Amino acid sequence: MTPRQELVLAALAAGDSSSELSPVQAQKLFFLIDKNAAGALGGEQYDFQPYDYGPFDSAVYADLDWLSLPGEGCVEIGRSGRYRTYRLTQRGREIGQQRLNQLDVQTQSYLARAKDWVKSLSFQALVRAIYQAYPETRANSIFRG
């Protein structure tokens, strides 16, 4: 498991570790972490580019997929309608909490707040809020909401 994948587990363990994330919530959570907590985490972890619904890096999905493999067993991938959902398994929660506990209190708090925030918004409201705060991420957008 890479340090970045451990960070993915820490972010998913922050706040309500039993909650699941949609694809857009996962993308926006890790985008916000890169933008606002990179200094405390050894730099940006992903290479987000403007895409259909704002900042996107397929490596987010690659990490979540890898963490769901039977040998890792840290993330459970489910379905909600047409979309995947991502939730920690017990093993993922334990590893994520261990990694989270290694971070300073401010960073732990930021991860929890960022996760709670992306979870609190609808798809449209989340994309709209990201575009408002980071207008450069709307460059290739197909979103008209």
C-alpha positions in Angstrom: 0.0 0.0 0.0 1.4 3.4 -1.0 1.5 6.4 1.3 -1.2 8.0 -0.9 -3.5 5.0 -0.5 -3.0 5.2 3.2 -4.0 8.9 3.0 -7.1 7.8 1.1 -8.0 5.5 3.9 -7.3 8.3 6.5 -9.6 10.7 4.7 -12.4 8.1 4.4 -11.9 7.3 8.1 -12.2 11.0 9.1 -15.6 12.1 10.5 -18.3 9.4 10.0 -16.2 6.5 8.9 -19.2 4.4 8.1 -20.5 6.7 5.4 -20.1 6.1 1.7 -18.9 8.4 -1.0 -20.2 8.8 -4.5 -17.7 9.2 -7.3 -18.2 13.0 -7.5 -17.8 13.3 -3.7 -14.6 11.2 -3.8 -13.1 13.4 -6.6 -14.0 16.6 -4.8 -12.8 15.5 -1.4 -9.4 14.6 -2.6 -9.2 17.8 -4.7 -10.0 19.8 -1.6 -7.4 17.9 0.4 -4.8 18.6 -2.3 -5.7 22.3 -2.4 -6.0 23.0 1.3 -3.9 20.4 3.2 -1.1 19.5 0.8 1.5 21.3 3.0 0.7 19.0 6.0 0.6 15.9 3.8 3.9 16.1 1.9 2.5 17.9 -1.1 -0.3 17.3 -3.6 -1.2 13.7 -4.1 -3.1 13.8 -7.4 -2.9 15.7 -10.7 -6.4 17.1 -11.0 -7.4 18.5 -14.4 -10.6 20.4 -15.4 -13.1 17.8 -16.7 -16.8 17.3 -17.3 -17.8 18.1 -13.7 -14.8 20.0 -12.5 -11.5 18.7 -11.1 -10.8 15.1 -12.0 -8.0 12.6 -11.7 -8.6 9.0 -12.7 -5.9 8.0 -10.2 -8.5 8.6 -7.4 -10.6 5.7 -8.8 -7.5 3.6 -9.4 -6.5 3.9 -5.7 -10.1 3.1 -4.6 -10.2 0.1 -6.9 -6.8 -1.2 -5.7 -7.9 -0.8 -2.1 -11.0 -2.9 -2.8 -9.0 -5.9 -4.2 -9.4 -9.1 -2.1 -5.8 -8.9 -1.0 -6.3 -5.4 0.4 -9.9 -5.6 1.5 -9.9 -1.9 2.7 -12.7 -0.4 0.6 -16.1 -1.9 -0.4 -17.4 -0.8 -3.7 -21.2 -0.8 -3.9 -23.8 0.6 -6.2 -26.3 3.4 -5.9 -28.3 3.4 -9.2 -25.8 3.7 -12.0 -23.0 4.9 -9.8 -20.4 3.2 -7.7 -20.2 4.0 -4.0 -17.1 3.7 -1.8 -17.1 2.7 1.8 -14.4 1.5 4.2 -14.4 -2.1 5.4 -13.5 -2.8 9.0 -9.8 -3.4 8.0 -9.8 -0.1 6.0 -11.3 1.8 8.9 -8.6 0.4 11.2 -5.7 1.3 8.9 -7.3 4.7 8.0 -7.7 5.5 11.7 -4.1 4.6 12.4 -2.9 6.9 9.6 -5.3 9.6 10.6 -3.9 9.5 14.2 -0.4 10.2 12.8 -1.5 13.5 11.4 -1.6 16.7 13.4 -4.9 17.7 15.0 -5.6 20.5 12.5 -5.2 18.2 9.5 -7.4 15.6 11.1 -10.0 18.2 11.7 -9.8 19.5 8.1 -10.2 16.0 6.6 -13.3 15.4 8.7 -14.8 18.8 7.9 -14.0 18.4 4.2 -15.6 15.0 4.1 -18.7 16.1 6.0 -19.0 19.1 3.6 -18.9 17.1 0.4 -21.3 14.6 1.9 -23.8 17.3 2.9 -24.3 18.6 -0.7 -26.2 17.3 -3.6 -24.3 16.5 -6.8 -25.3 19.9 -8.4 -24.6 21.9 -5.2 -21.2 20.3 -4.8 -20.1 20.9 -8.4 -21.5 24.4 -8.3 -19.6 25.2 -5.0 -16.3 23.8 -6.4 -16.7 26.0 -9.5 -17.5 29.0 -7.4 -14.4 28.5 -5.3 -12.1 27.3 -8.1 -13.4 28.8 -11.3 -10.4 27.4 -13.3 -11.8 23.9 -12.8 -14.8 24.6 -14.9 -12.7 25.0 -18.2 -13.9 21.7 -19.8 -17.3 21.4 -18.0 -20.4 20.0 -19.4 -22.3 20.8 -16.2 -25.1 23.3 -16.8 -26.7 23.2 -13.3 
